[in-house]
């Protein structure tokens, strides 16, 4: 069975708590950090199936973290969660490796649908390998 481990990267404590608690209720193992620096260290330490990544954060923002991840071998699906919906941010995030963009405010159902899609993708890949 695939471990459904999710890294939540958001500087807003409220979003971190809601996502952590809701995803734990859905059977996901979660870790929440509040900036890109902490996320980078965590990604170097552990494997995460999915990374939920805010764009606008102090210090290292989400786009800068995507840049840093270019040199690291990892296998996570990255989902950008942002209040900024400008096409430039969305295109840059996708170009740098994000698989999906979800805008704030969002519902937990939106997140669950997205995570289920990635989980099914992983199961298919595991079955075919």
DSSP file (Angstrom, degrees, kcal/mol; ACC not computed):
  #  RESIDUE AA STRUCTURE BP1 BP2  ACC     N-H-->O    O-->H-N    N-H-->O    O-->H-N    TCO  KAPPA ALPHA  PHI   PSI    X-CA   Y-CA   Z-CA
    1    1 A X              0   0    0      0, 0.0     2,-0.4     0, 0.0   122,-0.0   0.000 360.0 360.0 360.0 145.8    0.0    0.0    0.0
    2    2 A X        -     0   0    0    117,-0.1     2,-0.5     1,-0.0   121,-0.0  -0.651 360.0-125.6 -83.2 131.9    1.1    3.5   -0.8
    3    3 A X        -     0   0    0     -2,-0.4     2,-1.4     1,-0.1    46,-0.1  -0.676  17.3-144.8 -75.4 123.8    1.8    5.8    2.2
    4    4 A X        +     0   0    0     -2,-0.5    25,-2.6    23,-0.3     2,-0.5  -0.673  32.5 168.0 -92.9  84.4   -0.3    8.9    1.6
    5    5 A X  E     -a   29   0A   0     -2,-1.4    45,-1.8    23,-0.2    44,-1.6  -0.870  12.9-169.4-105.7 127.5    2.1   11.5    3.1
    6    6 A X  E     -ab  30  50A   0     23,-3.0    25,-1.9    -2,-0.5     2,-0.6  -0.959  12.5-153.9-122.2 130.1    1.3   15.2    2.4
    7    7 A X  E     -ab  31  51A   0     43,-2.5    45,-3.0    -2,-0.4     2,-0.5  -0.908  12.6-158.0 -99.9 124.7    3.6   18.2    3.1
    8    8 A X  E     -ab  32  52A   0     23,-3.1    25,-2.9    -2,-0.6     2,-0.6  -0.912   8.7-174.0-105.8 122.9    1.7   21.4    3.7
    9    9 A X  E     +ab  33  53A   0     43,-3.1    45,-2.7    -2,-0.5     2,-0.3  -0.922  28.0 128.6-122.5 104.4    3.6   24.6    3.1
   10   10 A X        -     0   0    0     23,-2.1     6,-0.1    -2,-0.6    25,-0.1  -0.967  50.5-145.3-156.9 136.3    1.8   27.8    4.1
   11   11 A X  S    S+     0   0    0     -2,-0.3     2,-0.7    45,-0.3    23,-0.1   0.611  81.1  89.5 -80.0 -10.6    2.6   30.7    6.3
   12   12 A X     >  -     0   0    0      1,-0.2     4,-2.1     2,-0.0     3,-0.4  -0.788  66.1-156.3 -92.1 114.1   -1.0   31.1    7.4
   13   13 A X  H  > S+     0   0    0     -2,-0.7     4,-2.8     1,-0.2     5,-0.2   0.853  90.1  59.0 -57.9 -38.3   -1.5   29.0   10.5
   14   14 A X  H  > S+     0   0    0      1,-0.2     4,-2.5     2,-0.2    -1,-0.2   0.918 107.5  45.3 -59.2 -45.4   -5.2   28.7   10.0
   15   15 A X  H  > S+     0   0    0     -3,-0.4     4,-2.7     2,-0.2     5,-0.3   0.909 112.3  52.3 -64.5 -41.9   -4.8   27.1    6.6
   16   16 A X  H  X S+     0   0    0     -4,-2.1     4,-2.7     1,-0.2    -2,-0.2   0.935 112.7  44.7 -59.3 -46.4   -2.1   24.7    7.9
   17   17 A X  H  X S+     0   0    0     -4,-2.8     4,-2.8     2,-0.2     5,-0.3   0.932 114.3  47.4 -65.6 -46.6   -4.3   23.6   10.8
   18   18 A X  H  X S+     0   0    0     -4,-2.5     4,-2.6    -5,-0.2     5,-0.3   0.938 116.3  44.3 -61.3 -46.7   -7.4   23.1    8.7
   19   19 A X  H  X S+     0   0    0     -4,-2.7     4,-2.7    -5,-0.2     5,-0.3   0.935 114.9  48.4 -64.1 -46.1   -5.5   21.2    6.0
   20   20 A X  H  X S+     0   0    0     -4,-2.7     4,-2.1    -5,-0.3    -2,-0.2   0.944 116.7  41.7 -59.4 -49.9   -3.6   19.1    8.5
   21   21 A X  H  X S+     0   0    0     -4,-2.8     4,-2.0    -5,-0.2    -1,-0.2   0.922 117.2  46.8 -66.2 -44.7   -6.7   18.1   10.5
   22   22 A X  H  X S+     0   0    0     -4,-2.6     4,-1.0    -5,-0.3    -2,-0.2   0.915 114.6  46.0 -65.6 -43.2   -9.0   17.6    7.5
   23   23 A X  H  <>S+     0   0    0     -4,-2.7     5,-2.7    -5,-0.3    -1,-0.2   0.861 109.6  54.6 -70.2 -34.4   -6.4   15.5    5.6
   24   24 A X  H ><5S+     0   0    0     -4,-2.1     3,-1.6    -5,-0.3    -1,-0.2   0.906 105.5  53.8 -62.1 -40.6   -5.6   13.4    8.8
   25   25 A X  H 3<5S+     0   0    0     -4,-2.0    -1,-0.2     1,-0.3    -2,-0.2   0.792 106.4  53.4 -62.3 -27.6   -9.4   12.7    9.0
   26   26 A X  T 3<5S-     0   0    0     -4,-1.0    -1,-0.3    -3,-0.2    -2,-0.2   0.402 128.5 -97.4 -88.7   2.0   -9.2   11.4    5.4
   27   27 A X  T < 5S+     0   0    0     -3,-1.6     2,-0.3     1,-0.3   -23,-0.3   0.564  78.5 135.8  97.0   9.3   -6.3    9.0    6.3
   28   28 A X      < -     0   0    0     -5,-2.7     2,-0.5    -6,-0.1    -1,-0.3  -0.680  52.9-132.6 -90.5 144.4   -3.4   11.1    5.1
   29   29 A X  E     -a    5   0A   0    -25,-2.6   -23,-3.0    -2,-0.3     2,-0.3  -0.855  36.7-167.1 -88.5 126.3   -0.2   11.5    7.1
   30   30 A X  E     -a    6   0A   0     -2,-0.5     2,-0.4   -25,-0.2   -23,-0.2  -0.857  25.6-173.5-122.8 153.4    0.6   15.2    7.2
   31   31 A X  E     -a    7   0A   0    -25,-1.9   -23,-3.1    -2,-0.3     2,-0.4  -0.983  16.0-158.7-137.0 131.6    3.4   17.5    8.1
   32   32 A X  E     +a    8   0A   0     -2,-0.4     2,-0.3   -25,-0.2   -23,-0.2  -0.945  12.7 174.7-118.3 133.0    2.9   21.3    8.1
   33   33 A X  E     -a    9   0A   0    -25,-2.9   -23,-2.1    -2,-0.4    -2,-0.0  -0.905  27.5-137.5-130.2 160.5    5.6   23.9    7.8
   34   34 A X  S    S+     0   0    0     -2,-0.3     2,-0.3   -25,-0.2   -25,-0.1   0.364  74.6  23.4-107.6   7.7    5.3   27.7    7.5
   35   35 A X  S  > S-     0   0    0    -25,-0.1     4,-2.0     1,-0.1     5,-0.1  -0.990  77.8-101.0-161.3 170.3    7.9   28.6    4.8
   36   36 A X  H  > S+     0   0    0     24,-1.4     4,-2.6    22,-0.4     5,-0.2   0.823 114.9  57.7 -65.0 -33.9   10.0   27.5    1.9
   37   37 A X  H  > S+     0   0    0      2,-0.2     4,-1.9     1,-0.2    -1,-0.2   0.941 109.6  44.2 -63.2 -47.3   13.2   27.0    3.9
   38   38 A X  H  > S+     0   0    0      1,-0.2     4,-2.3     2,-0.2    -1,-0.2   0.894 113.2  52.8 -63.4 -39.2   11.5   24.5    6.3
   39   39 A X  H  X S+     0   0    0     -4,-2.0     4,-2.8     1,-0.2     5,-0.2   0.922 106.3  52.3 -62.5 -44.7    9.9   22.8    3.4
   40   40 A X  H  X S+     0   0    0     -4,-2.6     4,-1.6     1,-0.2    -1,-0.2   0.914 111.4  46.5 -59.4 -44.6   13.2   22.3    1.6
   41   41 A X  H  X S+     0   0    0     -4,-1.9     4,-1.2     1,-0.2    -1,-0.2   0.905 113.0  49.8 -64.0 -41.4   14.8   20.7    4.6
   42   42 A X  H  X S+     0   0    0     -4,-2.3     4,-2.5     1,-0.2     3,-0.3   0.899 108.4  52.3 -65.1 -40.8   11.7   18.5    5.1
   43   43 A X  H  < S+     0   0    0     -4,-2.8    -1,-0.2     1,-0.2    -2,-0.2   0.834 107.8  52.4 -65.6 -32.5   11.8   17.4    1.5
   44   44 A X  H  < S+     0   0    0     -4,-1.6    -1,-0.2    -5,-0.2    -2,-0.2   0.795 114.7  43.4 -70.7 -27.8   15.4   16.4    1.8
   45   45 A X  H  < S+     0   0    0     -4,-1.2     2,-0.3    -3,-0.3    -2,-0.2   0.855 120.5  20.4 -85.7 -38.8   14.6   14.3    4.9
   46   46 A X  S  < S-     0   0    0     -4,-2.5     2,-0.5    -5,-0.1    -1,-0.1  -0.895  71.7-113.3-136.2 158.3   11.4   12.5    3.9
   47   47 A X        -     0   0    0     -2,-0.3     2,-0.4    -3,-0.1    -3,-0.1  -0.795  30.4-168.5 -91.8 133.4    9.5   11.4    0.9
   48   48 A X        -     0   0    0     -2,-0.5   -42,-0.2     1,-0.1    27,-0.2  -0.975  20.5-152.2-121.3 135.9    6.1   13.0    0.4
   49   49 A X  S    S+     0   0    0    -44,-1.6    28,-2.7    -2,-0.4     2,-0.4   0.906  86.3  16.8 -67.2 -41.3    3.5   11.9   -2.1
   50   50 A X  E     -bc   6  77A   0    -45,-1.8   -43,-2.5    26,-0.2     2,-0.5  -0.987  62.1-157.4-138.7 141.0    2.0   15.3   -2.4
   51   51 A X  E     -bc   7  78A   0     26,-2.9    28,-3.2    -2,-0.4     2,-0.7  -0.983   7.4-158.0-118.9 120.2    3.2   18.9   -1.5
   52   52 A X  E     -bc   8  79A   0    -45,-3.0   -43,-3.1    -2,-0.5     2,-0.5  -0.888  24.1-171.0 -95.5 114.8    0.5   21.5   -1.0
   53   53 A X  E     -bc   9  80A   0     26,-3.2    28,-2.7    -2,-0.7   -43,-0.2  -0.931  19.4-149.5-124.3 119.0    2.5   24.7   -1.6
   54   54 A X  E     - c   0  81A   0    -45,-2.7    28,-0.2    -2,-0.5     3,-0.1  -0.494   9.5-150.6 -74.3 152.2    1.4   28.3   -1.0
   55   55 A X  S    S+     0   0    0     26,-0.7     7,-2.5     1,-0.2     2,-0.9   0.918  78.5  60.1 -88.7 -54.1    3.0   30.9   -3.3
   56   56 A X        +     0   0    0      5,-0.2     2,-0.3     6,-0.1   -45,-0.3  -0.672  68.6 134.8 -88.0 103.6    3.1   34.1   -1.2
   57   57 A X        -     0   0    0     -2,-0.9   -22,-0.1    -3,-0.1     2,-0.0  -0.983  55.8-102.1-142.6 151.1    5.2   33.5    1.9
   58   58 A X  S    S+     0   0    0     -2,-0.3     2,-0.7     2,-0.1   -22,-0.4  -0.361  95.3   8.9 -70.2 157.0    7.9   35.5    3.6
   59   59 A X  S    S+     0   0    0    -24,-0.1     2,-0.7   -23,-0.1    -2,-0.1  -0.658 136.3  15.9  77.5-117.0   11.5   34.4    3.1
   60   60 A X  S    S-     0   0    0     -2,-0.7   -24,-1.4    -4,-0.1   -23,-0.2  -0.823  83.1-155.6 -92.4 114.7   11.5   31.8    0.4
   61   61 A X     >  -     0   0    0     -2,-0.7     4,-2.2   -26,-0.1    -5,-0.2  -0.225  32.8 -92.8 -83.0 179.0    8.2   31.9   -1.4
   62   62 A X  H  > S+     0   0    0     -7,-2.5     4,-2.1     1,-0.2    -7,-0.2   0.864 124.2  50.2 -62.3 -39.3    6.6   29.0   -3.3
   63   63 A X  H  > S+     0   0    0     -8,-0.4     4,-1.8     2,-0.2    -1,-0.2   0.906 110.9  49.8 -67.0 -40.9    8.0   29.9   -6.7
   64   64 A X  H  > S+     0   0    0      2,-0.2     4,-2.2     1,-0.2    -2,-0.2   0.885 108.8  53.1 -63.8 -37.8   11.5   30.1   -5.2
   65   65 A X  H  X S+     0   0    0     -4,-2.2     4,-2.2     1,-0.2    -2,-0.2   0.918 105.3  53.8 -63.5 -41.8   11.0   26.8   -3.5
   66   66 A X  H  X S+     0   0    0     -4,-2.1     4,-0.7     1,-0.2    -1,-0.2   0.899 107.9  51.3 -57.8 -39.8   10.1   25.3   -6.9
   67   67 A X  H >< S+     0   0    0     -4,-1.8     3,-1.0     1,-0.2     4,-0.4   0.929 109.8  49.1 -60.6 -45.6   13.4   26.7   -8.2
   68   68 A X  H >< S+     0   0    0     -4,-2.2     3,-1.0     1,-0.3    -2,-0.2   0.835 105.2  58.6 -63.7 -33.4   15.3   25.1   -5.4
   69   69 A X  H >< S+     0   0    0     -4,-2.2     3,-1.6     1,-0.2    -1,-0.3   0.666  84.3  81.5 -73.1 -15.5   13.6   21.7   -6.0
   70   70 A X  T << S+     0   0    0     -3,-1.0    -1,-0.2    -4,-0.7    -2,-0.2   0.838  95.1  45.5 -58.2 -33.0   15.0   21.6   -9.6
   71   71 A X  T <  S+     0   0    0     -3,-1.0     2,-0.4    -4,-0.4    -1,-0.3   0.376 100.8  83.0 -93.1   5.0   18.3   20.3   -8.3
   72   72 A X  S <  S-     0   0    0     -3,-1.6     2,-0.8    -4,-0.1   -28,-0.0  -0.899  76.2-129.6-114.0 137.3   16.8   17.7   -5.9
   73   73 A X        +     0   0    0     -2,-0.4     2,-0.3     2,-0.0    -3,-0.1  -0.749  50.2 140.8 -84.3 112.6   15.7   14.3   -6.8
   74   74 A X        -     0   0    0     -2,-0.8   -27,-0.1    -5,-0.1   -30,-0.0  -0.960  45.8-145.7-149.1 165.3   12.2   13.8   -5.4
   75   75 A X        +     0   0    0     -2,-0.3     2,-0.2   -27,-0.2    -2,-0.0  -0.038  49.3 131.5-126.0  30.2    9.0   12.2   -6.6
   76   76 A X        -     0   0    0    -26,-0.1     2,-0.5     1,-0.0   -26,-0.2  -0.579  55.1-127.6 -91.7 146.9    6.2   14.4   -5.2
   77   77 A X  E     -c   50   0A   0    -28,-2.7   -26,-2.9    -2,-0.2     2,-0.5  -0.810  29.7-146.9 -84.1 128.9    3.2   15.8   -6.9
   78   78 A X  E     -c   51   0A   0     -2,-0.5    21,-3.2    19,-0.5    22,-1.1  -0.881  15.0-172.1-106.4 127.1    3.2   19.6   -6.2
   79   79 A X  E     -cd  52 100A   0    -28,-3.2   -26,-3.2    -2,-0.5     2,-0.4  -0.974  15.9-143.2-116.2 121.5   -0.1   21.4   -5.9
   80   80 A X  E     -cd  53 101A   0     20,-2.8    22,-3.4    -2,-0.5     2,-0.5  -0.700  12.8-168.0 -83.1 131.8    0.0   25.2   -5.7
   81   81 A X  E     +cd  54 102A   0    -28,-2.7   -26,-0.7    -2,-0.4     2,-0.3  -0.978  25.9 150.9-120.1 116.7   -2.5   26.8   -3.3
   82   82 A X  E     - d   0 103A   0     20,-2.1    22,-2.5    -2,-0.5   -28,-0.0  -0.987  54.2-146.9-149.7 152.8   -2.7   30.5   -3.8
   83   83 A X  S    S+     0   0    0     -2,-0.3     2,-0.7    20,-0.2    -1,-0.1   0.558  86.5  88.1 -88.2 -12.9   -4.9   33.6   -3.5
   84   84 A X        +     0   0    0      1,-0.1   -29,-0.0     2,-0.0    -1,-0.0  -0.789  50.0 172.3 -92.7 113.2   -3.0   35.0   -6.5
   85   85 A X        +     0   0    0     -2,-0.7    -1,-0.1     4,-0.1    18,-0.0   0.238  24.4 138.2-108.4  12.9   -4.6   33.9   -9.7
   86   86 A X     >  -     0   0    0      1,-0.1     4,-2.0     4,-0.1     3,-0.5  -0.307  60.6-124.8 -59.1 141.8   -2.7   35.9  -12.2
   87   87 A X  H  > S+     0   0    0      1,-0.2     4,-3.0     2,-0.2     5,-0.3   0.836 108.2  60.2 -58.6 -34.0   -1.8   33.9  -15.3
   88   88 A X  H  > S+     0   0    0      2,-0.2     4,-2.2     1,-0.2    -1,-0.2   0.913 107.3  44.6 -63.0 -41.6    1.9   34.7  -14.9
   89   89 A X  H  > S+     0   0    0     -3,-0.5     4,-2.5     2,-0.2    -2,-0.2   0.932 115.6  47.5 -66.6 -45.9    2.0   33.0  -11.4
   90   90 A X  H  X S+     0   0    0     -4,-2.0     4,-2.3     2,-0.2     5,-0.2   0.941 114.4  45.6 -61.7 -48.9    0.1   30.0  -12.6
   91   91 A X  H  X S+     0   0    0     -4,-3.0     4,-2.7     1,-0.2    -1,-0.2   0.898 113.3  50.0 -63.5 -40.7    2.1   29.5  -15.8
   92   92 A X  H  X S+     0   0    0     -4,-2.2     4,-1.7    -5,-0.3    -1,-0.2   0.922 110.9  49.4 -64.7 -43.0    5.4   30.0  -13.9
   93   93 A X  H  <>S+     0   0    0     -4,-2.5     5,-2.6     2,-0.2    -2,-0.2   0.922 113.8  45.2 -62.1 -44.4    4.4   27.4  -11.2
   94   94 A X  H ><5S+     0   0    0     -4,-2.3     3,-1.5     1,-0.2    -2,-0.2   0.914 111.3  53.1 -65.4 -42.9    3.4   24.9  -13.8
   95   95 A X  H 3<5S+     0   0    0     -4,-2.7    -1,-0.2     1,-0.3    -2,-0.2   0.828 108.9  51.2 -60.8 -31.7    6.5   25.5  -15.8
   96   96 A X  T 3<5S-     0   0    0     -4,-1.7    -1,-0.3    -5,-0.2    -2,-0.2   0.316 134.4 -79.0 -94.2   8.6    8.6   24.9  -12.7
   97   97 A X  T < 5S+     0   0    0     -3,-1.5   -19,-0.5     1,-0.3    -3,-0.2   0.351  79.4 139.1 120.8  -8.5    7.0   21.6  -11.8
   98   98 A X      < -     0   0    0     -5,-2.6    -1,-0.3    -6,-0.2   -19,-0.2  -0.449  35.0-159.6 -67.7 142.6    3.6   22.1  -10.2
   99   99 A X        +     0   0    0    -21,-3.2     2,-0.3     1,-0.3   -20,-0.2   0.694  69.7   8.3 -94.2 -22.8    1.0   19.7  -11.4
  100  100 A X  E     -d   79   0A   0    -22,-1.1   -20,-2.8    -7,-0.1     2,-0.4  -0.991  58.8-143.2-157.2 154.2   -2.1   21.7  -10.3
  101  101 A X  E     -d   80   0A   0     -2,-0.3     2,-0.4   -22,-0.2   -20,-0.2  -0.994  14.4-173.6-125.8 127.1   -3.1   25.1   -9.0
  102  102 A X  E     -d   81   0A   0    -22,-3.4   -20,-2.1    -2,-0.4     2,-0.3  -0.976  19.4-135.8-118.7 132.4   -6.0   25.5   -6.5
  103  103 A X  E     -d   82   0A   0     -2,-0.4     2,-0.3   -22,-0.2   -20,-0.2  -0.652  29.3 -88.2 -93.5 144.4   -7.1   29.0   -5.6
  104  104 A X  S    S+     0   0    0    -22,-2.5     2,-0.1    -2,-0.3     3,-0.0  -0.678 106.0  49.5 -84.5 145.0   -7.9   30.3   -2.1
  105  105 A X  S    S+     0   0    0     -2,-0.3     2,-0.3     1,-0.1    -2,-0.1   0.624  83.9 161.7 -72.8 151.4  -10.4   30.2   -0.7
  106  106 A X        -     0   0    0     -2,-0.1     2,-0.3    -4,-0.1    -1,-0.1  -0.833  35.3-119.7-129.5 166.3  -10.9   26.5   -1.4
  107  107 A X     >  -     0   0    0     -2,-0.3     4,-1.5     1,-0.1     3,-0.4  -0.778  24.5-120.4-103.8 155.9  -13.0   23.7    0.0
  108  108 A X  H  > S+     0   0    0     -2,-0.3     4,-3.1     1,-0.2     5,-0.2   0.835 115.6  63.2 -62.0 -30.8  -11.6   20.6    1.5
  109  109 A X  H  > S+     0   0    0      2,-0.2     4,-2.6     1,-0.2    -1,-0.2   0.903  99.7  52.9 -59.2 -40.4  -13.6   18.7   -1.1
  110  110 A X  H  > S+     0   0    0     -3,-0.4     4,-1.9     1,-0.2    -1,-0.2   0.925 112.6  44.1 -58.9 -45.1  -11.4   20.5   -3.8
  111  111 A X  H  X S+     0   0    0     -4,-1.5     4,-2.8     2,-0.2     5,-0.2   0.919 112.4  51.9 -66.6 -44.3   -8.3   19.3   -2.1
  112  112 A X  H  X S+     0   0    0     -4,-3.1     4,-2.6     1,-0.2    -2,-0.2   0.909 108.7  50.4 -61.2 -43.1   -9.6   15.8   -1.6
  113  113 A X  H  X S+     0   0    0     -4,-2.6     4,-2.0     2,-0.2    -1,-0.2   0.929 112.6  47.5 -59.4 -45.8  -10.6   15.4   -5.2
  114  114 A X  H  X S+     0   0    0     -4,-1.9     4,-1.9    -5,-0.2    -2,-0.2   0.932 113.0  47.2 -61.9 -47.5   -7.1   16.6   -6.2
  115  115 A X  H  X S+     0   0    0     -4,-2.8     4,-2.5     1,-0.2    -1,-0.2   0.875 109.7  53.9 -65.3 -37.1   -5.3   14.2   -3.8
  116  116 A X  H  X S+     0   0    0     -4,-2.6     4,-2.5    -5,-0.2    -1,-0.2   0.893 105.9  53.6 -63.4 -38.7   -7.5   11.3   -4.9
  117  117 A X  H  X S+     0   0    0     -4,-2.0     4,-2.0     1,-0.2    -2,-0.2   0.932 111.8  44.4 -59.9 -45.8   -6.5   11.9   -8.5
  118  118 A X  H  X S+     0   0    0     -4,-1.9     4,-2.4     2,-0.2    -2,-0.2   0.883 111.3  53.5 -67.7 -37.9   -2.8   11.8   -7.6
  119  119 A X  H  X S+     0   0    0     -4,-2.5     4,-2.4     2,-0.2    -2,-0.2   0.912 109.3  48.5 -62.9 -42.2   -3.3    8.7   -5.4
  120  120 A X  H  X S+     0   0    0     -4,-2.5     4,-2.4     2,-0.2    -1,-0.2   0.904 110.1  52.6 -63.3 -40.8   -5.0    6.9   -8.3
  121  121 A X  H  X S+     0   0    0     -4,-2.0     4,-2.3     1,-0.2    -2,-0.2   0.917 110.4  47.7 -60.1 -44.8   -2.1    7.9  -10.6
  122  122 A X  H  X S+     0   0    0     -4,-2.4     4,-2.7     2,-0.2    -2,-0.2   0.901 110.7  51.4 -64.4 -41.2    0.4    6.5   -8.1
  123  123 A X  H  X S+     0   0    0     -4,-2.4     4,-2.5     2,-0.2    -2,-0.2   0.908 110.6  48.5 -63.1 -41.6   -1.5    3.2   -7.7
  124  124 A X  H  X S+     0   0    0     -4,-2.4     4,-2.2     2,-0.2    -2,-0.2   0.928 113.0  47.5 -63.4 -45.2   -1.6    2.8  -11.5
  125  125 A X  H  X S+     0   0    0     -4,-2.3     4,-0.8     2,-0.2    -2,-0.2   0.896 112.6  49.0 -63.4 -40.2    2.1    3.5  -11.8
  126  126 A X  H >< S+     0   0    0     -4,-2.7     3,-0.5     1,-0.2    -1,-0.2   0.908 112.2  48.6 -65.2 -41.9    2.9    1.1   -9.0
  127  127 A X  H 3< S+     0   0    0     -4,-2.5    -2,-0.2     1,-0.2    -1,-0.2   0.860 113.1  47.7 -65.7 -36.4    0.7   -1.6  -10.6
  128  128 A X  H 3<        0   0    0     -4,-2.2    -1,-0.2     1,-0.2    -2,-0.2   0.558 360.0 360.0 -83.9  -8.7    2.4   -1.1  -14.0
  129  129 A X    <<        0   0    0     -4,-0.8    -1,-0.2    -3,-0.5    -2,-0.2   0.483 360.0 360.0 -94.4 360.0    5.9   -1.2  -12.7
